[in-house]
């Protein structure tokens, strides 16, 4: 009788363990599915915009439409970024492919900003920021990210495009790093100027040239 109680208890613990694992899997699968679906929607809309607005003859309508869409997609990506960071320690390893999809979508938005600026004037000032995907830059990068948040409040016309520095899982970042001669995490690029450490806020504002 005594042994059977221990056997039943063991079976119950095993059952609880597998139920817990299954629950985590269902939750993570649903979370990453939702994020990926939203990313696919943004990608589709961005590709459609490029085609659709090329057909618009009215330049004012074209520029206003693209500006509105860029602002909307920027906000959507900011929300998804927060959700994705919360899943960084994914139990089942869904983080990396979803992170790649997010970065590709972010890069596509960056392209649309550059295209819109060339055709409509500088509606948006793109700011590129390279962070560390690991913990190698936690303190310095944290300070720089805080500066960028303050810069957004002072200069609402900026859009920050963050990419992981020297991350093997996203080869496109390395192309941008080479293009702009980026050599470390914590680097910020604004209007052709490079800042690779914590910088006085006034210098960042001056680089943006905001009012």
C-alpha positions, -999 to +999 in steps of 0.1 A: +000+000+000+028+024+009+047+018-023+015+023-044+010+057-029+045+067-040+039+053-075+007+073-078+024+104-065+052+100-090+027+094-119+008+125-108+040+146-108+050+133-143+015+141-155+017+177-141+051+181-157+038+172-191+007+193-188+028+222-178+051+217-208+021+214-231+006+245-218+038+265-223+041+251-258+005+261-267+010+296-252+043+302-270+031+288-303+000+311-302+021+341-291+047+337-319+019+329-344+002+362-336+035+381-339+044+365-372+009+371-386+011+408-378+046+409-394+034+393-425+005+418-427+029+447-424+052+433-450+023+427-474+010+462-469+045+477-473+050+459-506+015+470-518+023+506-509+053+506-531+032+495-560+001+515-553+016+549-546+036+547-577+003+548-595-009+579-577-005+610-599-011+636-572+023+641-555+007+657-524-016+627-519+013+604-526+036+620-500+008+624-474-003+588-478+032+574-475+039+595-444+008+583-427+016+547-435+052+550-422+040+565-389+014+537-386+038+509-393+064+524-370+040+523-341+029+487-350+065+476-350+073+493-317+045+473-301+056+440-317+092+447-306+080+449-269+061+417-273+090+399-290+115+410-263+092+395-237+096+362-255+134+363-259+139+334-235+115+312-255+113+278-240+108+261-273+132+281-295+107+301-316+125+334-309+152+335-336+130+329-367+105+354-355+132+379-347+145+375-382+111+382-396+108+413-374+142+426-385+134+420-422+101+439-417+120+467-400+145+469-428+116+471-453+102+500-434+136+517-434+137+513-472+103+529-475+115+558-454+145+564-476+123+561-507+098+586-494+124+611-483+139+610-518+106+616-535+089+639-510+116+656-490+127+647-455+094+637-439+113+614-415+148+614-401+160+577-400+182+569-370+200+536-372+210+520-339+231+489-334+226+470-301+240+438-287+217+407-289+236+392-260+245+409-226+278+424-237+266+460-239+239+461-213+250+492-194+263+514-222+235+503-246+209+509-219+222+544-215+222+550-253+187+536-256+175+559-229+190+588-249+172+577-280+139+576-262+145+612-250+155+622-286+121+608-299+103+632-275+125+662-286+125+654-323+093+636-332+103+634-368+129+607-362+123+570-366+148+547-348+157+515-367+174+491-343+195+462-356+216+436-337+254+442-341+274+413-355+246+388-349+251+356-370+213+350-372+208+382-393+233+386-421+217+419-434+229+437-403+265+429-413+259+445-447+247+477-430+276+476-406+301+474-434+283+501-454+286+526-425+319+512-409+302+502-377+326+484-353+308+480-320+274+476-304+259+509-291+266+527-324+241+553-336+239+567-371+222+600-378+223+620-411+257+605-420+272+611-385+283+582-363+282+581-325+297+550-310+294+558-273+272+578-249+270+612-264+257+646-250+220+649-258+227+683-275+249+666-301+223+641-310+197+669-314+221+689-335+227+658-358+190+654-363+187+692-369+152+693-354+135+725-341 
